[in-house]
Amino acid sequence: MNKDSIKELFQATKVVAIIRGMKHEVCVKLAKAYQEGGIRFVEVTFDQVGSPEDTVTAIKAIRAACPDMHVGAGTVVTEVQLDLAIGAGAEFIVMPNCNPALIRKANSAGLVTMPGTITPTEMVTAHEAGADYVKVFPVRALGPGYVKDVLAPLANLKLIAVGGVSPDNVADYLRAGCVGVGASGSLVNKEWIAAGQYDKIAAVARQLVENCKI
């Protein structure tokens, strides 16, 4: 699937599930649960103090086990991590910050780009660097009202809310103007994972997707 088709699917389904700090076997089980719940995008993050190979292995494993899922790399902050993500077959990258050089390099490689920002200045910088989407992170303390206020003068931005997004508030962020969200929380509930209750995670994923239909 080409980049435009991936973007079209994301804007139709609106949710990226975020996995952080899980072994690749668990990542695959989570991805299958997300897929069962209707989520089509999953982000596996790099650990800035751990081995990047864990992320690479997880991306490859999910792509092999779930060919209908679109897999990206998250917390990409260096060119080395970007190169590893590309080599692993990532289709999109998510960043916690705004690095125009990485945005441009990822675009050149054909990846969908989602850099992180919090201020209007950062958002415009990311957009001008060619970001496909602009992640508002961490949005938890600011809420949907902040998104709505930013988009009043900057309606051309395609914002994604990340940080504290749940089935309870996802519709609020979409009504405020976000084109999508990144979600973790109950999607990586450690007690359910330990108990093998992936059906509960699939149910949360299903509710999240359903609540995006506004």
Secondary structure, DSSP 8 states (H G I E B T S, - for coil): --HHHHHHHHHHH-EEEEE-S--HHHHHHHHHHHHHHT--EEEEE--TTS-HHHHHHHHHHHHHH-TTSEEEEES--SHHHHHHHHHHT-SEEE-SS--HHHHHHHHHTT-EEE-EE-SHHHHHHHHHTT-SSEEETT-TTTHHHHHHHHHTT-TT--EEEESS--TTTHHHHHHHT-SEEEE-GGGG-HHHHHTT-HHHHHHHHHHHHHHT--
